[in-house]
């Protein structure tokens, strides 16, 4: 997928004139705050009517009761010339920043309002000066930070939307603004995760299959140890038969990803089920307003068409986008296609903002699976070949969500309700012809094949919300928040083995229905005893309920009766000595978990800060392991870390942000993927020790980021390394962007913009079962674009140097009928990494780019 950035001059749009200040009123410095003499900044959001009167005010950024009240009182007295659209007066909203300083008042900066009647300073010893507006110009709706003291003007807005950024939980809380790094080639939404330290992605299941994620020494498989969400709506599938917590992010259109928050570790009370290694939340938006069309074509018969639209006078959070993608795939059995559509509307009514989101996604791909290393080395199989052409996946997802946020005074409230439907069919063969062992009670048969045909249908409904109270105590802003999370999952799953000769199922291994519930409550505080000291954290409690109906509970009978032969049925209705029983079984249980979490933040001092965090997290157990009234149907993790951060503007040249953290985690019941079972299986307790470091440098024409993680993950009972987890992961991303300076690039008065971006990944040798190690992985991706007026052309290359690497490597026994005789000796298997792929793209953007 070629990343898109459009640099275009706006075509004619409707004329929008912002409101202009007729009367500005200063705010009195609060008398009760004069003993402290502290400076403060308040930003007021004012609604301006079609006649220029201020009809409603609210505090957008607080500084405490006395300052908030003073700013609101002043803002109510402001008078404007109303905003106009095509000459007609309309209602609008403005942000008015007030800077309070005890002492002589600030003089407003000169601007176009200076010719208007000057605001009269109040007869008070100290005042807060409102910043005056910059020269009037038509600007699209945007959310701007508060003005610096005595400087920047208020920004006029027709909408005020967007999510508040959560308070940091320490050095492992990464708020990643994608920015120019979106130019680095990324095939899907999962690959944006590599902007956070220590994340490695593999995928033996094809492009419709969720990525296997490694983070901080955890083999999180497809989501079992990471809580995934998109703007607060969960992605993880509780109870999925292939893997509890399965999280497929391919439904997210990459151009809509504006930022993501990755918390490595269970340190935020908002984190819920599956947040063992951490959590990742995608924030969506479309910065480019207007209409964008992009077509890409390239290697292996790959085509992609993407359309996006953002109404010009709405916020970034209002958009509609769709994509269609298809490929013949590299090598054998890797063809497929997918389609995705996403739409969202953000609106405002008084003090309430709301967001309505909907999406639909369908995909169907074939997959090559794994190869035996000895077959490849002997020339029996090519590097990109397959054993079983029936392998593949059919996947879809449909969801709706409604979020409503209200702010009244010092209290903000948010509630969300959502519904998700998730069908999935998966076909994989890891072992060939090994597991269909002849039983004395079965009819005589040869090995019929180990192809797994797994089918899951899951529906999820849920709601979540929080209420936050903020105020100034000890001259610092303090916050307390309470929240809830409620989710119900209703699903069914079957897993059968398919006969290679006929394509028919010959064995049902699992057939179950399940009803799962998760009700969570949390308390979170953000306390600042001193300007340089913050204490953040609280406690979370979750109640998990399980109700599982196993429709195939009996697979064998120890003492069958000779008069009633079992034949080859999968789900038996007999007990010992021929006694009848129904083939199904129910089991239900419930349990509660209480998880304290906290972080201590010191500084910053000259840009340097120090943090320490600790917390508990849980992962609910797979429904297949549920037994009646089991006491603790979840695995728990204890995590600890300490780190240093640095963030500072270096002169007027660039911004530098760096952090380094050391961590330790302990899990009481881990999960390891079993190739023979085709899903995760229970393992013993494990411990992980390691460090993660990252740096990002941004300037006027460049954006550079790099991260490095080292970890040692071991089993507590044996001291052996946890298999498949990489010890060392390094990632670097960089982008350059500028207007070309030469006169010949100024065509018809419109400049040409150029971008160049690259991403580099290195993964060290991974431990494998039986004391062996995998090969290293080193790849480079690159992208270049030229944009002029409405048009953009680009070329991108993944695996630029065409490195032949093994994306996944495993050690286990198999029999693909490639050897002279079968054996149970473990051998090396691998899934091939993609060769070099080149994509060419052409885009047209009609509208405004922010």
N, C-alpha and C positions, 0 to 999 in steps of 0.2 A: 504494500500500500504506500503510495507516495503522499507524503504530508503536504498539506496545502496552506499557503499563505497568499493572500491576494492583496496587491498594492494597486489600487485603482482610484482614479478621480471619480467623484460622485457624479452620476448623471442627474439631470434635473429632477428634483423632488418638490413636494409641496412646500410652500414658504412657511417657516416657523420662526416667529420672533419671540424671544424670551421676555419676561417681565423686567421692568426697569424700576429702580428705587426712586420714589418721590420724597419720602421722608424716612430717615434712619434715626432711631432712638437708642442712645447708649443705655447700658445696664449699670445700675448702682452696684458698687462693691458691697457685699453683705456686711452689715454691721457686726453680726455675730461671728464673722470670719476674720475680722480685722485683727484680733489678738494674735492669730497665727501668721498673718501676713503672707500666706502662700499664694502662688500663682495657680490659675486653673483655666481650663478650656472647656467650653460647653458648645455643642452644636445643636441648633434648634431646627426642626423641620416645620416649615410654615406652609399652610395651604392658602393660596392667593386666589380670590374669586375672580369672576369675569369683569368685575368693576374695580379690581385692584385692592380690595380690602382683605386683611388677614382674617380668615374665618376659623382657622384651627391651628393650634401649635402643639408640638410634642418634642420631647428631648430625644435626639438621636444618639448623642454621646454625653454621658453624665459626668459630673464632677462633684456631686453631693447636693443635698437639699438646698442649702442657702444659695449656692451659685445657680443651680437649675432654676429655682424660683425667680431669681433676679433676671436671668436670661429670658424666661418665658414672659415675664411681665413687660420687658422691653420689646420683644418680638411682636407682641400683640398690637403695639402702637405703630408698627411700620406701615407705610403706604406705598403702593406700587402702581405703575402703569401696567395694565394687565397684559399677559402673554397673548399672542395672536397667531392663528393658523389661517393662512390665505386671507389675511385681513380681518378675520373674525375673532373677537375677544373670547378667550377660553380660560377655564380654571387651570392652575398650574401649582407646582410646589417648588419651594426654594429651600436651600440649606443655608443657615446663617450662623457662622462661627463667631463666638464671643470669647475674647481673651481677657481674663480678670488679672489685674496686678495692683497690689496695694501701693499707692503712691500717685504721682502725676499721671493723668490719663494719656493713653496713646493717641496720637493724631491719626485719623484715617488716611490710608494711602490715597494719593490722587487718582481719580478715575473719571469716567464720564458723568458720574453723579455729582462731581464737584461743582458743576454749574447750577445744581439744584439748591434749594434752601438747605443750608448747613444744619446738621443736627445740633441741638443745644445740649451742652454738657450739663448734667445735673449738679445741683449745689451739694456735692458730697466730696469728702476728702479723697476718694478714690473711685475710679470707674472701670468699666469693661468696655473696650472699644470694639464695635462691630467692624469687620473688614468691609470695605466698599467694593462694589462689583467691578470686574474688569471690563474692558470695552465690549459693548454688546455684540454678540454674534450668535448665529444659529448653531446650536450644539445638540447632538443626539442625547437621549437620556443616559445618564451614567451615575454611578455611585462614587463619590470622591471622598478622600479623607478630609478631616477638619483642617482648616487653614492654620498655618503656623502663626505664632503670635504676631499680630500687627502687620501681616503680609497678605497672603492669598485671599482672593475674593470668594464669595459664596458661589457655589455651582448651581445653576438652574436645572431643575429636573421636572419632567412630566410624570415620572414614576420613580418610586424609591423602593427597590427590592433587593434581594440577595440575602445570603446566609451570614450570620455572625461567625467569626472565626473563634473556635473554642480555645480556652486558655491552655497554654503549653503544659505538658506533663513531664517535661525534662528533655534531656539531650536526645532521647529516642522518639520524640514526637516530631514527625516531619510533616510540615505544611508545605507541600510542593506546588508552587505556581508554575504550570508547564511553560508558559511564555514562549520564547523563541525556540526552546528545546522541542517543541512540537514539529520542528523542521527535520529532526532526526527520524529516519525511516522506522516505522513501527507498524507491524502487520495488524495488530488488534489492541484492545484496551488493556489486556494483561501486561503487555510489554511496557506500558507506562510505569508499572510497579518498579522497574529497574532503576528509576530515578531515586529510589530510597536505597540505603546501603544493605548489602547482604542478600539480595533477592536474586535467585537463579530460577529460570523457567525451562522446563522440558515438556515434551508431548509425544508419547508413542501412539496416541489415539487419533491423530489427524486433526485437520483444521476445525472440525465441528466439536472436538473434544476439549473440555476445560484443561488449561495448562496445569502441569504438576509444578507446585511452587515450593522452593526451598528458602527458608528464612531463619536466620540465627540458629542454625544447627537443627532445625525441624524439617523433616520431610512432610510438609503439610499436604502432600498429595494434591487433590483438586479442591482443597478448602477445609479439610478436617481440623486444621489448627489455626486458621486465620478467619476472622469475621469480616466478610465482604459486604459492602452496601453501596448503593448509589443514591446520594442525597438523602440518606437515612433509611431508605427502603432496603430490606435485606436481600442478598443474592444467594447465600448459602441455603441448601436444601436439606432440612432436617429429615433424616430417615431414608435418604436415597440409598438404594440397595448397592449401587456401585461403590459408594463411599459416603458415609454420613458427613454432611456438611459440603457436599459437592457444590462448587460455585463456578458456573460458566458465565464469563463476562463478555462473550463474543457478541451479545446483542447490543452492546454499547458502540455507537458509531464514533470512531476515534476523533473526528473533527469537533465533536461536542464536548470533549474533556477539557475543562478549563483548569482544574486543579485537583489534587487528591491529598488526603491526609492519611499518612501511614504511622500508626503508633506501634512500635516494636516492643511488645511486652504488655501485660495486663495491668496498666497503671491508671486508666481513666474509669471512673465508676459507670460511665455510659456504655462501656464495652460489655457485651453479653456473651451468649453461647458461642463457642468455637474460638474465642479470643485467647488462645493458649500461647501461640507465638506472637500474636498481635492482631491488628485490625487494619483495614484499608477501606476508605470511603471516597468514592468518585463524586466530584462536583461538576455538574453539566451546565453548559451555557454556550451561546453563540455570539462572539464578539462582532463578527462582520454582519452588519444589517443589510437588508436587501436580499437578493437572490444569487446563489452560487451554483454553478453546474461544473462538475469535474468528471472527466473520462480518463481512465488509465488503461494501458495495455502493455503486455510485456512477455517475459519468458514463460514457457510451458503453457501457452495458450491461456494466459491469465488476463481477465478483463474485469474492470470495476467501474460502475457509474454511481456517482453520488450527487444528490440534489439537496440543497439546504435553503431555508428561507427564514429570515428574521425581520418582522415588521419594523420599519425604520424608526418609529417613535415609541417603541416598547423597549423594555430592559433586555439585557443579555439572556435573561431567564425565559424569555418568550421566543420559541423557535419551533420549526418543523424540519425534519431531515429524513432522508431515506437513502439506502444503498442497495445495489444488486452486485454480487460478486460471483465469478465462476472461474474455474481453473481445470486444466487437464492434469495438472500435478507433475512433479518431477518423479522419474522412475515409474515403477509399477503401482497401480491401484491407489492412486492418491488424487483422483479427480473429485470434484464436488462443486457445490454452489450454495449460496446463502442469500437471504434478503432480510433487511431490517428497516423498520420505520419507528421514529420517535418524535413525539410532539409534546410541548409544554407551554402553559400560559401562566404568567405571573401577573397578578393584578393587585389593586389597592382600593380599599373603601374606608375612608376615615383613618382610624388608628389600626386597622386590620389589613394585613397582606395575606394573600392566598396564592397557592400554586397547584395547578392541576396537571398531572403527568400521565401519559399513556404510551405504550410501546407494543410492537408485535415483531416477532423474529422467528424465522424458519431456516433450517440448514439441513443439508444431506451430503455426506462425504463418504468416500471409501478411505480405507487406511491400510498401510502396508504391514503394520505390526512390527515384530522383532525378527532378527535373523541370528542363527548360530554363527559364532565367529569362525569355527572350524569349517563350516560350509563356504563362507566367504573366502577364507584363505586358500582353500583347495580349488576354488574356481567353480564350485557347484552353483553358487548364487552370486549375482552381482551385488554391489554395495547398496543399490536402491531397489532391490527386488523384494518379492514377498513370497510367503508360502501359501497363504489362504486368501483368495480373492473375494471371499464372502465377508471379510472384515469391513466394518464401517460404522457409521452413526447417523441417526436421524434425530434431530433436536429442534425444539421450539420453545418459545416463552412468550407469554402474554401477561401484561400487568397494567394496573391502574393505581394511582395514588393521588390523594388530596391532602394538602398541608395548609393549615391556617395558623397565622401568627398574629398576636395582639400585644400591644404595649400600652400600658396605662401607668403614668407616673414612673415609679421605680420598679414596677413589676412587668415582666414580659412572659407571655405564655405561648407555647407552641404545641399543636396537636396534629397528628398525621394518621390517616387510615389508608390501608392498601389491600389489594388482592392480587394474587399471582397464580397463574396456571402454567404447569411445566411438564409437558410430555417428553419422554426420552426413550430411545431404543439404541442399544449399543451391542456390537458384535465384535468379540476379540478372541484370539487364539494364541496363547502364550506357550503351550506345551505340545501341540501337534496331535499325536496319537499316543498318549501316555496314561491317562486317568481312567479310561474305560476298562477297568480290570474285570475279568470274568468272575462272577459270584457263583457259588454252588447252587443257588436257588434260581439262577437265571437260565434262560435258554442259551445254548452255545452260541457264541458270537466272537468275532474278531474285534480289534480296536476300531471303534466307529468314528472317532474324532473328538477333539476337545474344544471345538468352537463354542463359545459362550454366547447365548442370545438373551440379553437382559432387557427387560421392558419396565419402565417406571412411569406412573402417572401421579402427579402430586399437585394438590391445591393448597394455597396458603392464604389465610386472612389474618390481619393483625392491625394493631394501632400502637402508637407510641406518643409520648409527649413529655413536656417539662414546664415547670414554672420557676423563674429566676427572680430573686429579689436582690437589688443592688443599692448601695448607699455608702456614704462617707463616714467612716469611724477612724479615729486617730489620724485624721487628715489624709487618709488613704481610702481608695475605693475598695469596698468589701462586697463579696457576692456569696449567695447561698442558693442552691438549686435542688429541687426535688423532681423526680421523674419516674415514669413508668414505661413498661414494655410488655405487650401482650401479643401472643402469636399462637395460632393453631394450624397444624399441618395435617392434612387428610390425604393419604396416599395408598397406593398398592404397588407391589413389585413382584416380578417373576424372573427367575433365572433358569434357563434350560440349556442342555447340551444338544448340539445339532450334528446329525450324521453327515459325514462328508460326501458320501456317495449319492444320497437322495436330497439333502437339504432339509430333511424333516427332523423335528425334535424326537429324541429317543429317551431323554431323562429330564425330569423336573427336579431341580435341586432346591429351589426356594419358590414359595408362592404365598405371599402374605399381604394383609391389609394392616394399616396402622393409623392410629389417631394420637397425635402428639401435642402437648401443650407446654407453653413456657410463659410464665408470668414473672416479670422482674420489676423490682422497685429499687431506687437508689437515692442517696443523699450525697451531694457534692458541695464542697465549700472552697472558696478562693479567698484566703485571708492574707492581708498584707500588714503585719505588725509594724514594719518599717518600710521605707521606700525601697530598700535593697533586699528585702526578705519577703518571700511568698511561701505560704503553706497551702497546698492544694490536694484535695482528695476527699475520701469519704468511704462509704460502704455500699455494697450492692448485694441484694438478695434475690435469688431466682428459685421458683418452684417449677420443677419439671414433672410432667405426667406422661405416662406411656400406657397405651392400650393396643396390644398387638394380637391379631388373629392370624395364626399360622395354618394355612389350608393344606399344608403338606408336612405334617408334624412327624409322621412315621415313615422312615425309609428302609428300615430293616427290622427283623424279628429274630431274637437270639434262639428261640426254640419254636419254630413253626410246626404246625401239624402236617403230617404227610398226606392226610386226606383232603387238605385244602392248599394246594400249591399256590405259591405267590406269583409265579410267572415273572413278567418283566415290568409290572406296575411300579410307578415311582412313589405314589402316595398310598400307603397301605392302610387297611382297615382291620388289622389283626394284631393281637398281643401274643404273649407267650402261650404256647400250647393251643393255639387256634381260637382263643377267646376274642370275641368281636369288640371292636372299638371304632369310633369315627376317626377318619384320617386327619381331622383338624384339631387345633388346641388354641386356647386363649391364655394370655398372660397380661397382667397389668401391674403397675407399680408407680410409685412417685417418691420424690425426694427433694429436699431443699438444700441450697448451697448459699453460704454467706461469705462474701469476699471483700475484706478491707483493702483499700488501695490508697497510696499517698505519695506525694512528691514534695521535695524541698528545693526551692530555687533561690540562689544567692546572686546578687548583682543586678545588672551588669556594672562592672568597674572598668572604665576605659574600654568598653565593649566586651569584656570578658565576664562570663557567668559560670557558675558551678551548680550542678543539680545532683540530686539523689532520689531514687524512686524504689518502691517496693509494692508488690501486689499479689493477689491470688486470682486465678482464672479457672474456668471449667470448660469441658467439652462433653456434651451429652453422649451417651453410649448408643451404638447402632442398635436399632430395634431387633435385629436378628439375635442379639445376645440377651434380650430381656427374659428374665424368669419371674415367676409370680412373687410379688412383694420383695424384690431385691432391694437391699438397703441403700446402696449408693450407685445408682445407674449413671454415673458420670466419672470422668477422669479429671483430676485437679492438677494445677501447676502453681509453683511458688517461684516468683521472679524478683531479682534484685539487680540494681545497676547504679553506677555513678558516672558522671560525665562532665565535660567542659565545653562551653560554647563561646564563639567569638563572632560578632557582627559589627561592621563599621563601614562607613563611607571613607574611602581612601582618596583624599583630596577631592577634586571634582572629576575624577577619571573613572572610578568604578566602585562598586559595592562588593565587599568580601564577607562571606558567611562560612564559618567552619565549625565543626563539632567532632568530639571524640568521646566514646562511651565504652565502659567495661561492664559486662553483664554476667549473671549466673542464673540458671533456671533448673528446676527439678520437677519432673512429671511422675506421678505415681503409677499410671497405667498408660503406656504408650501404644501406638498402633503402627504396624509394619505391613506394607503391601505384600500379599501372597500371590505369586503368578499362578499357582495351581488352583487356588480358590477364586481368583479373579476379583478380589476385593481386599480391603484392609482387615487384618487379623490382630487380635490382642497380643501385646508383648508386656514385658516387665517394666520396672521403674528406670528412668534415665536421667542423666545430668548433663548440662551444657555450660561451658565456660568459654568466653570469647570477648572480642572487642570489635567495634565498628567506628569508622571515621569517614567524614565526608567534607567536601568543600565546594562552594559555588561562587563564581566571580561573574558579575554582570556589568556591562558598560553600554555606551551609546550605540556600539556597532557589534557587540559580541555577548555571548552567554555561554559560560563554560561550567561544567559540573563533573565531579569525580567522587567515587566512594570505594572503600576497601573494607572487607570484613574477614576476620579470622575466627574460627570456632572449633572447639573439640567437644564432640557429643559421644557419650559412652553409656553402656548399660551398667546399672549399679551393681548387679549381682556378679557379672563376669569381667567387667572392665573393658570389654570389647567395644570397638567403635560402632556407632549406629550406622547401618549400611546406607549407602547412596547419598549421604549428606556431605556436601563439599566442605573442605577445610578452609579454602581461600576463594573469595569471590571479589573481582575487581570490575568496575564499570566506569566508563568515561563518556560524556556527551558534550558536544560543542557545536555552536552555531555562529556564523558570521553573516551580517546583513547590512546593506548600505545602498544608497543611490549612487549609480555609476557617475563619476565626476566628469567624463569627457563630453565635449560639446556634441559630438556625433550621436550620443545616446539621448539627446533631448529632441525627441521626435514630436513635431507639432506642439511644442511647448510642454510636453508631458515626459517626465523623467522615466528612466528604466531602473528598476530595483533588482538587485541580485542577492541571492542567499546561497550559502554553502554550509552544510551541516554533516556531522559524522558521529557515529557511536561505536565504541570499542568495548568488547566483553572478554574477560579472561576468567576461566573456572579451573581451579587446581584439581589434581587427581582426587577422585572420590573413593572412599573405602567401599569394598564390595564384600559380600559373604565369603567365608572361607579364607580370609586374610589376604585378598588380592586388592588391587587398585585399578581404577579406570584411567583412561587417557585424559589429557588436558583438553580444554576447549579454548580456542582463540578465534574471534571473528571481528570483522570491521564492516559497518554499514555506512553508506554515504548518500547524500541527496544534494541536488543543485537546482535552483529555479531562477528564471528571469520573468519579471512582471512589468507590463507596460499598459497603462490606461485600464481597460476592462479585462485584459488578457494576461494569462500566465502559462508558461511552459516549464516543464521540469523533467528531470531524469533522476532516478534513484536506483541504488544497487544494494542488495542485501548479500552478506558474505562476499564482500567486494573482491577478495583475493582467492575466492573459490577454494577455501580450506575444506578438506574432507575430514569431518569430525563426527563423533558418535554422541548424539544428543543424550541418549540414555544408555547405560550399561548395567548388566545384571548377571548374576551367577546362579543357575539352577539347572535341574535336569529337564530334558525334553526329548521328544522323538518325532521328527518331521519326516520320517521314512527316507532320510538322506544318508543314513549310515547303513553299513552292511548288516548290523544287528542292533537292536535297541539296548540302551544302557541307562542306569539310574545315576551315573556319575555326573555331578554338576559341571556345566560348561559355560563359557562366556557367551552372552547374547547382547545384542545392541539394536537400537533404533537409529537410523541414519539421520544426520542433520542435513538441512537443505543446502544444495549447491548454490552457486551464485545465480541470482535472479535480477534481471534489469527490467525496470518499469518506466515507461514514458507517459507523461500526463499533460493534459491540456485543460485549462480552466477558464471560465468566464465568470466574473463577479460584477453584478450590477447593483450598486448601492453604496453605503458608507462603510468604511473600515475603521474600527476604533483602535 
